[in-house]
Amino acid sequence: MTDTFRHNPELSRYELEEDGFLAWADYQRAGHRLVIPHVEADPALRGKGSAGRLMTRVAETARAEGMRITPLCAYAAAWLKRNDPDLIA
């Protein structure tokens, strides 16, 4: 399995491509907050941990930029609560 993480500012989302399929997290920036309204994975990636790997990279990016995350998406909120609660704004 190969994966590529990238920031896609034209679509306001972070993307994780695995074996030609995408998982992505839409975002809006509000000051030092990254608001995540939606996280989705291509059906071919579901159940493989792709969305979790995507969120790991989103959290690393937010931390490196000195941002906190406001998750509006239930998946993003649950992932942050379990894995990185200090980033929740």
N, C-alpha and C positions, 0 to 999 in steps of 0.2 A: 504494500500500500504506500503510495506517495501522496503527500499533501503539500499545498501551497497556500499560505495565508497572505492576504493583501487587503489594503485599504482601497476602497473604490469611492472616492469623494464625489464623482459624478452622480452616483446613485445613493450617496449618503449611507453607505453600509460597509461592513467588514465582511470579507468572504474567506471561506476555507474550501479549496478545491481538492477533492480526493478522487483519484481515478476518473477524472472527467466530470464529476458531479459536484454540485455546490451546496454548501450550508452557508447561511448568511445571517447577519444581525444588522437590521436597520438602526439608524441612530439619528439624533439631533444633538447639537452642541448648545449648551446654555451656560455660558461662563465657564466655570471649572467643573461642569457636570456633563456627563455623557448620558443622554436619555436613550434608553433602548426600548422602543415600542413593540418590536417584533423580532423573533428568531425563528428561522425555518431551515429545514434540511430537505433536500431532494428525497423522495421516497426510497430511492436506491441506497441512501445512506442511513436511513432510520434504523435504530437498534444497534448501530455500530460505534456509538460514542462520538460521532462527528460533531454534533452540536456542543458537546462538552469540551472537545478539543478547541472548537471555535471560541467558546466563552473563555477558556483559559488564555488564549491569545488576546482576546479583547480586554480581559482584566490586566494582563501584562502591559498592554499598550496604554490603557488608562493610567495605570500606576506610573509608568515611565513618563507620561505627560503631566503628572500631578493632578489628575482628574479623579472624581468620584463618579459612581454610576447610579443613575436612577432607573431601575428596571420597571417598565410598565407591562412587559410581557411576563406571563406567569412562569414560563420556563426560565427566563433570565433571572427572575426574582428568586426562584427556588435554587437555581445553580449558585447564585451569589450567596444566599443564606447558608448553604451547605459548605461552599468552598472558599469564599473570600468575603465574609460579612463586613470587614473593615472598609471595603470599597463602596458600600451602599450609602447613597446620599438621600 
